[in-house]
Amino acid sequence: MNTRNIEILVGGFVVLAVIAMVMLSLKVSNLVSYGDENDVYEIQAQFENIGGLKERSPVSAGGVRVGKISAISYNNKEFTAVVTLQIESRYQFPVDTSASILTAGLLGEQYIGLEPGGDEEYLVEGGEIDITQSAMILEQIIGQFIYSKSQEE
């Protein structure tokens, strides 16, 4: 093989590596999804504190990713954070489903975990999850522990 052919092969390999890195970074940052975006329904849940929850964070049930967070806003009347969830339409949840803000690992990414209820009616487009559990803030837990220990002395 001559030098020109080797240079073309190396250049092609570099281009493929760059494309692979771009796709990997987009997938890891949740900026793209390869599914059909039109095949979802949106529901809302209100939390007192969402911690570090972000848009495009995953929504899971039983460890399976069933959707993502599409929007986060603030309700001025009830003083709560309103989280809009996009759930893939192939997954159905009863109206008494509960939502909790969980953390992947000790200091990992926050996501919403759904715990299905037992009702026979299902959530539909525009529905709302009434039973929610806010995020546990590590700083608040440590502060409460220190305060309780200082009161013992």
C-alpha positions in Angstrom: 0.0 0.0 0.0 1.3 3.4 -0.8 1.3 6.4 1.6 -1.7 8.1 0.0 -4.0 5.1 0.6 -2.9 4.8 4.2 -3.6 8.6 4.7 -7.1 8.1 3.3 -7.8 5.1 5.6 -6.6 7.0 8.7 -8.7 10.1 7.7 -11.8 7.9 7.3 -11.1 6.3 10.7 -10.8 9.7 12.3 -14.0 11.0 10.8 -15.9 7.8 12.0 -14.4 8.3 15.5 -15.5 11.9 15.6 -19.1 11.0 14.5 -19.2 8.2 17.1 -18.0 10.6 19.9 -20.7 13.2 18.9 -23.4 10.6 18.9 -22.2 9.2 22.3 -22.1 12.7 23.9 -25.6 13.6 22.6 -27.0 10.3 23.9 -25.3 10.6 27.3 -26.5 14.2 27.8 -30.1 13.1 26.9 -30.2 15.7 24.0 -31.5 13.1 21.5 -33.7 10.1 21.7 -34.0 7.6 18.9 -37.7 6.8 19.6 -40.8 8.3 18.1 -41.4 11.5 20.0 -45.0 11.7 18.8 -46.0 8.5 20.5 -46.1 10.0 24.1 -48.7 11.4 26.5 -48.0 14.2 29.0 -48.9 14.1 32.7 -48.0 16.5 35.5 -46.9 16.1 39.1 -46.3 18.8 41.8 -43.4 18.6 44.2 -42.5 20.8 47.2 -38.8 20.5 46.3 -37.3 19.1 43.2 -33.6 19.3 44.2 -31.4 19.1 41.2 -34.0 17.6 38.8 -33.6 18.8 35.2 -35.5 18.7 32.0 -34.8 15.6 29.9 -34.1 13.6 33.1 -35.4 10.1 32.9 -38.8 8.8 34.3 -38.6 5.2 35.3 -40.9 2.5 36.7 -39.4 -0.7 38.1 -36.0 0.3 36.8 -37.3 0.6 33.2 -37.1 4.0 31.5 -40.7 4.8 30.5 -40.3 8.5 29.6 -38.6 11.8 30.3 -39.2 15.2 31.9 -40.3 17.7 29.3 -40.8 20.8 31.4 -40.4 22.2 34.9 -42.3 25.3 36.1 -43.4 26.9 39.3 -47.0 27.2 40.6 -47.4 30.7 42.2 -50.7 29.8 43.8 -49.7 26.6 45.6 -45.9 27.4 45.8 -44.9 24.1 44.3 -42.7 23.0 41.4 -44.8 21.5 38.5 -43.0 18.8 36.6 -44.4 17.7 33.2 -43.6 14.1 32.3 -43.7 12.7 28.8 -44.6 9.0 29.1 -44.3 6.6 26.1 -47.9 5.6 25.1 -47.1 1.9 25.3 -46.8 2.3 29.1 -50.0 2.8 31.1 -50.3 3.8 34.8 -53.2 3.8 37.2 -54.6 7.2 38.4 -53.3 6.4 41.9 -49.7 6.1 40.8 -47.2 7.8 43.0 -44.1 9.7 41.9 -40.8 10.2 43.8 -37.7 12.0 43.0 -34.8 9.6 43.4 -31.1 9.7 42.9 -29.1 7.2 40.8 -26.3 6.2 43.3 -25.1 8.3 46.1 -24.3 11.5 44.2 -25.7 10.6 40.8 -28.3 12.0 38.5 -31.8 12.7 39.8 -34.8 11.1 38.1 -38.5 10.5 38.8 -39.5 7.0 39.8 -43.1 5.9 39.3 -44.8 3.4 41.6 -48.1 2.1 40.0 -51.2 2.0 42.2 -54.1 -0.5 42.0 -56.8 1.6 40.4 -58.6 0.3 37.3 -58.6 3.7 35.6 -55.4 4.9 33.8 -53.7 8.3 33.5 -54.4 10.0 30.2 -53.0 13.0 28.4 -53.2 16.1 30.7 -53.6 13.9 33.8 -52.0 14.6 37.2 -50.2 12.5 39.7 -51.5 13.4 43.1 -49.2 11.3 45.3 -45.7 12.7 45.2 -42.5 12.6 47.3 -40.0 15.4 47.0 -36.3 15.1 46.7 -34.2 14.4 49.8 -31.6 17.2 50.0 -28.4 15.9 51.5 -27.5 19.2 53.0 -30.8 19.4 54.9 -30.4 15.8 56.2 -26.9 16.6 57.5 -28.1 19.9 59.0 -31.0 18.1 60.9 -28.6 15.5 62.1 -26.1 18.1 63.4 -28.9 20.1 65.0 -30.3 17.0 66.8 -26.9 16.0 68.1 -26.3 19.6 69.4 -29.6 19.5 71.3 -28.5 16.3 73.1 -25.6 18.0 74.8 
